[in-house]
Amino acid sequence: MKQVYSRLSAVKGVEYTGGSKVMHLLNPKLFLIWDTAMREHYGYSDATANEYLEYHKLLQKRVRGVKWHSESKTLPKAIDEYHYYTITSEHELP
């Protein structure tokens, strides 16, 4: 995971947020999406592969025990949408 994220995030125009999105598209049940506002909210400043892995571990602890039965979206996608509405959209407001 770290090697793939590192390679994707090094591509100009893909970078950190895009790298996590590509990984999510390749395996939507496993990989979380993150963006700058989410990274800042959780205290990750460098967006390194190690921080992305730590973010995964943190979110796994937070959602452990959640029973997810949606056919329309994966749990990682639901987490992304929750973060978008509670963190990213608030970050973008003037």
trRosetta pair geometry for C-beta under 8 A, 3 or more apart (Angstrom, degrees):
i j d omega theta_ij theta_ji phi_ij phi_ji
1 4 6.0 -60 -149 37 29 108
1 5 6.2 25 157 -15 66 111
1 23 7.6 72 -149 -150 83 142
1 31 7.8 174 -140 -98 112 103
1 49 7.7 152 118 -167 73 103
1 52 7.8 -147 144 110 106 114
1 53 6.6 122 101 -92 124 97
1 56 7.9 -14 153 -17 156 164
2 5 5.8 -56 -144 41 30 110
2 6 6.1 33 157 -23 65 108
2 49 3.8 94 -155 160 82 130
2 50 6.9 33 -127 -65 126 51
2 52 7.5 156 -111 67 67 110
2 53 5.9 -24 -78 -48 99 127
3 6 5.7 -53 -146 35 28 113
3 7 6.5 25 157 -16 63 106
3 49 7.5 57 -50 -139 23 159
4 7 6.0 -59 -151 37 29 108
4 8 6.2 22 157 -13 66 110
4 23 6.4 117 122 -99 123 112
5 8 6.0 -60 -143 42 28 106
5 9 5.8 21 163 -15 67 115
5 19 5.5 96 -151 150 62 128
5 20 7.2 27 -128 -78 104 66
5 23 6.5 -14 -85 -52 80 148
5 49 4.6 141 85 -115 118 90
5 52 5.2 -153 -173 70 161 161
6 9 6.1 -60 -139 41 23 105
6 10 6.4 26 158 -25 60 110
6 48 7.9 9 -97 -168 89 66
6 49 4.6 -39 -58 -51 92 133
7 10 5.9 -61 -154 30 28 113
7 11 7.4 35 150 -31 60 98
8 11 5.9 -49 -164 13 40 114
8 14 5.5 -106 177 136 77 137
8 18 7.1 -145 160 108 104 82
8 19 3.4 135 111 -128 112 95
8 22 5.5 -156 -146 57 145 138
8 23 6.9 -149 20 -43 165 96
9 14 6.9 -128 -106 109 26 95
9 15 5.5 30 -156 -171 64 37
9 16 4.9 39 -134 -85 114 53
9 18 7.8 149 -105 66 55 80
9 19 4.0 -53 -64 -26 72 158
9 47 6.8 -177 -157 139 145 109
9 49 7.5 -161 22 -65 139 80
11 14 3.9 30 82 29 110 124
11 15 7.0 -120 73 -45 61 43
11 18 7.7 -95 78 97 105 129
11 19 7.5 142 36 -77 99 96
12 15 7.2 25 -133 -53 29 91
13 18 7.0 9 129 5 52 172
14 18 3.8 -140 -166 104 54 132
14 19 5.6 86 144 -60 102 71
14 22 6.7 -4 -158 -23 120 135
15 18 5.5 81 52 30 62 106
15 19 6.5 -107 113 -16 26 101
16 19 5.8 -52 -141 30 21 113
16 20 6.8 15 160 -12 58 103
16 34 7.4 -53 149 89 99 95
16 36 7.7 99 81 -70 129 70
16 39 7.5 2 144 -51 144 149
16 47 3.9 -33 -118 178 150 141
16 52 7.9 -161 -156 -72 92 119
17 20 6.1 -59 -155 37 31 106
17 21 6.4 30 149 -19 65 108
17 33 7.4 44 -163 -176 71 87
17 34 6.7 -118 -112 95 67 53
17 35 4.5 35 -113 -112 122 70
17 36 6.9 -54 -56 -27 121 72
18 21 5.4 -55 -146 37 35 114
18 22 6.3 38 155 -21 68 101
19 22 5.8 -50 -147 33 30 110
19 23 6.5 28 154 -15 63 106
20 23 5.7 -54 -147 39 33 112
20 24 6.2 38 151 -23 65 106
20 31 6.6 -172 -165 162 69 111
20 32 6.7 -32 -171 101 119 58
20 33 4.9 131 126 -133 111 48
20 34 5.1 88 6 30 179 72
20 52 6.8 -159 -87 -137 109 125
21 24 5.5 -53 -146 36 32 113
21 25 6.3 33 154 -20 65 104
21 33 5.4 45 -84 -122 65 111
22 25 5.7 -54 -149 35 31 111
22 26 6.5 28 152 -17 64 107
23 26 5.7 -57 -150 37 32 111
23 27 6.8 -34 169 40 67 90
23 31 4.0 -148 127 -165 101 168
24 27 7.3 -92 -144 69 23 54
24 28 5.5 52 172 -108 71 63
24 31 4.4 -131 -81 94 56 104
24 32 6.9 -28 -87 154 111 5
24 33 5.0 -28 -37 -60 155 90
24 76 6.3 -157 -132 127 106 134
24 77 7.5 123 -178 -77 125 77
24 80 7.6 44 -133 -56 160 149
25 28 6.7 17 -117 -65 21 92
26 31 7.3 41 60 15 86 141
27 30 4.3 -8 132 36 117 115
27 31 5.5 95 77 -3 91 102
28 31 7.3 -66 -110 49 25 82
28 74 4.7 164 140 0 96 151
28 76 6.4 -163 178 63 59 120
28 77 6.3 7 -173 -43 109 110
29 74 5.0 -139 -95 -138 55 136
29 75 7.5 56 -148 33 62 87
29 76 6.9 150 -155 8 18 116
30 76 7.0 -5 80 -33 16 149
31 56 8.0 -58 -132 -100 52 121
31 76 6.3 93 87 -168 35 165
32 55 6.7 -133 79 125 140 109
32 56 6.0 -179 15 -97 121 75
32 59 6.0 92 -76 52 159 163
32 76 4.9 -138 -92 -148 60 107
32 79 6.2 -49 -128 91 106 135
32 80 6.8 170 -162 -65 71 92
33 76 7.2 114 -2 159 76 101
33 77 7.8 47 5 -108 118 51
33 80 4.4 39 50 -110 112 131
34 38 4.5 -131 -154 87 83 135
34 39 5.8 94 156 -56 122 83
34 44 8.0 11 161 64 153 143
34 52 7.1 -160 28 -121 137 84
34 55 6.0 -21 -61 163 153 163
34 83 7.8 -53 -118 131 63 163
35 38 5.2 94 49 12 64 104
35 39 7.1 -123 102 -6 31 92
35 88 5.8 49 64 -103 135 126
36 39 5.7 -56 -147 36 30 112
36 40 6.3 28 157 -16 66 107
36 91 7.9 -173 96 143 89 156
37 40 5.8 -55 -147 39 30 110
37 41 6.2 35 153 -25 64 107
37 87 5.1 155 134 142 110 95
37 88 4.4 147 61 -104 144 60
37 90 7.8 146 -172 65 141 76
37 91 3.7 -153 -120 11 131 166
37 92 7.5 -70 -61 -38 148 79
38 41 5.5 -53 -146 33 31 115
38 42 6.4 9 162 0 65 109
38 55 8.0 70 138 -147 110 137
38 83 5.1 27 -100 175 117 136
38 87 5.5 97 -88 107 64 150
38 88 6.6 -24 -42 -60 85 95
39 42 6.4 -72 -150 48 26 95
39 44 4.2 -88 -161 77 83 100
39 45 7.1 142 148 -83 109 22
39 47 5.8 -33 -121 -80 158 86
39 51 7.3 51 -141 144 105 133
39 55 7.7 -61 -107 -85 69 140
40 43 7.6 43 -175 -72 30 23
40 44 7.6 -89 -61 58 24 61
40 45 7.4 61 -102 -96 63 64
40 91 7.6 120 60 -118 132 141
41 83 7.9 -176 53 -153 154 101
41 87 4.8 -55 -50 -141 158 132
41 91 7.9 -103 -53 -62 107 128
42 55 6.3 95 107 -115 159 93
42 58 6.7 136 -160 98 132 162
44 47 6.5 100 139 -73 109 47
44 51 4.2 123 -149 -177 121 128
44 52 8.0 110 -171 -63 158 44
44 54 7.2 162 -92 77 121 117
44 55 6.2 -40 -38 -65 154 110
46 51 5.9 156 67 -20 87 146
47 51 6.1 -106 -119 72 13 136
47 52 7.1 42 -169 -54 56 95
48 51 4.8 100 53 7 75 99
48 52 7.1 -132 100 -4 42 86
49 52 5.5 -51 -146 35 35 114
49 53 6.4 36 153 -18 65 103
50 53 5.7 -54 -151 37 31 112
50 54 6.4 33 150 -19 64 106
51 54 5.4 -52 -146 38 35 114
51 55 6.3 44 151 -25 65 101
52 55 5.5 -47 -149 31 32 117
52 56 6.8 38 149 -20 61 100
53 56 5.6 -49 -155 31 35 115
53 57 6.6 34 149 -18 65 103
54 57 5.5 -52 -149 36 36 112
54 58 6.2 39 152 -21 67 104
55 58 5.7 -53 -147 35 30 113
55 59 6.4 22 158 -12 64 108
56 59 6.1 -62 -147 41 27 104
56 60 6.2 32 154 -24 64 107
57 60 5.6 -52 -147 32 30 115
57 61 6.7 31 154 -18 62 102
58 61 5.9 -58 -158 33 31 110
58 62 6.5 24 150 -16 65 109
59 62 5.4 -54 -144 39 38 112
59 63 6.1 11 165 1 72 110
59 79 6.3 65 -165 -162 134 153
60 63 6.6 -71 -140 49 24 90
60 64 6.3 51 156 -58 62 92
61 64 5.8 -30 -149 -10 28 119
63 66 4.6 -50 -175 10 81 131
63 75 6.7 134 163 174 153 127
63 79 6.9 -73 -58 -84 148 124
66 75 7.0 133 101 -136 126 130
68 74 7.8 55 145 -174 144 45
68 75 4.3 -91 -80 -75 174 109
68 78 7.2 -166 -133 23 127 148
70 73 5.4 -14 123 53 138 67
70 74 7.7 -155 79 -84 109 14
70 75 7.9 146 37 -66 111 59
70 78 7.0 125 25 -57 153 132
73 77 4.3 -118 -176 88 105 131
73 78 5.6 127 114 -55 122 83
73 81 7.7 6 166 -9 161 137
74 77 4.7 98 55 6 78 102
74 78 7.1 -139 97 -4 43 86
75 78 5.5 -52 -146 36 36 113
75 79 6.3 40 153 -22 66 102
76 79 5.5 -50 -147 34 34 114
76 80 6.4 39 152 -22 65 103
77 80 5.4 -50 -150 34 35 116
77 81 6.4 33 153 -17 66 103
78 81 5.8 -53 -147 37 33 110
78 82 6.3 36 152 -20 64 105
79 82 5.7 -53 -148 36 31 113
79 83 6.3 29 154 -16 64 107
80 83 5.8 -58 -149 39 29 109
80 84 6.3 34 152 -25 65 104
81 84 5.5 -47 -146 30 33 115
81 85 6.5 22 159 -10 64 106
82 85 6.2 -65 -152 42 28 102
82 86 6.0 -3 163 5 67 118
83 86 6.2 -70 -130 52 26 93
83 87 5.0 -25 -172 29 70 120
83 88 6.4 64 135 -14 77 101
84 87 7.2 -53 -95 54 10 78
84 88 4.6 -37 -137 42 51 126
84 89 6.1 62 157 -27 66 96
85 88 7.7 12 -20 48 17 86
85 89 5.6 -3 -130 16 34 131
86 89 7.8 62 3 39 12 97
86 90 6.9 -14 167 -9 31 124
87 90 6.2 -76 -155 38 17 107
87 91 6.2 15 156 -22 62 113
88 91 5.5 -58 -149 34 31 115
88 92 6.4 24 157 -18 66 108
89 92 5.7 -57 -146 36 34 110
89 93 7.0 50 153 -40 62 93
90 93 6.0 -38 -156 6 35 116
